[in-house]
Amino acid sequence: MILPLKVVHIAAAAIWLGHKILIPRDVRRSIRDPASVQSFFSRMKRAERLGIGSGVVTLLSGVGLVQLVWGLTKAPWRIYVGLVAVLAMFVVGAVLARPAWNRIEFGAEVRRHPRCRVR
């Protein structure tokens, strides 16, 4: 039971951290080609769902591993450091990244509006 859970945990963490690697290139490409903006936003929505889902799976599989191996109260301190880091990443996503992304979407929507003078 522990080995499959470890595999799920490592795979989910790799997806969670790794899915963001190609986003900057996609942003640069979409800025150069205004016609691709709509497909860019749909790709970012998919990336967001993948990131949130894999982050939740990372958190839950990590808690499950801790429970199976040590129990929640007897885990080494480094495990709690990892838990705090994961929770901090969720907070950063909710407090900083999500509002910033909402402003980007709003700005793109305003620029697409026919009465907007900024193009």
Secondary structure, DSSP 8 states (H G I E B T S, - for coil): -HHHHHHHHHHHHHHHHHTTTTHHHHHHHHHH-GGGHHHHHHHHHHHHHHHHHHHHHHHHHHHHHHHHHT-TTS--HHHHHHHHHHHHHHHHIIIIIHHHHHHHHHHHHHHHSTT----
